[in-house]
Amino acid sequence: MKQHANISPAIIEYVEAEIIPRYDHFDKAHRRDHVTMVISQSMQLAKQLNVRQDMAYVIAAYHDTGLCEGREHHHEVSAQIIRADARLRDWFTEDEIAIMAEAAEDHRASAGHEPRSIYGRIVAEADRFIDPHTIIRRTVQYGLEHYPRLSREEHFQRMLSHLHEKYGRNGYLHLWFSDSPNAHRLEMLRQMMLDEALLRQLFNQFFETEQ
């Protein structure tokens, strides 16, 4: 069991036994390595911002559990899972559970509104760990898993479209902390997106290894 300061060991034990294993059944871009990364990023931000680390931990752990019912409404389902989990009432008040559920619901990059609390901004930022190579690899993974009938060139064009729609200067992704390391990495990704030859080279690399 991992140790986190300011978090009850009972919470960690429950989350590691009952919540994190759910990610083993999701698509490759949302497996256990993803949720552990979001937890780690959330813990760092919560500490820096001097807010409740136990709440940030739970939100991060649950934020994508709604993928069990598909991707389109997963953020809403994740919020429902938090609200319905009776064990959380061993450690948190109803008001705290409501805040955590709202934060999970607000984490999605394509949400049409700003997160309603600092906890929503934390998990949204943590979920956007921007590493250019990881983003390209996961985009290829997602395409292969969900659109298996596309040709190689169609997969490449789908990747380009997704990168510009989400990460481009007019894309829908928003960063909530201007001094976050994500801001620098996002600019690096945008510079890479201007080099189609480099993108095709990376695409070919991941397309071959992920099939």
Buried (B, 14 or more C-beta within 10 A) or exposed (E): EEEBEEBEEEBBEBBEEEBBEBBEEBBBBBBEEBBBBBBBBBBBBBBEBEBBBBBBBBBBBBBBBBBEBEBEBBBBBBBBBBBEBEEBEEBBEEEBBBBBBBBBBBBBBEBEEEBEBBBBBBBBBBBBBBBBEBBBBBBBBBBBEEEEEBEEEEBBEBBBEBBBEBBEEEBEBBBBBEEBEBEEBBEEBBEBBEEEEBBBEBBEBBBEEBE
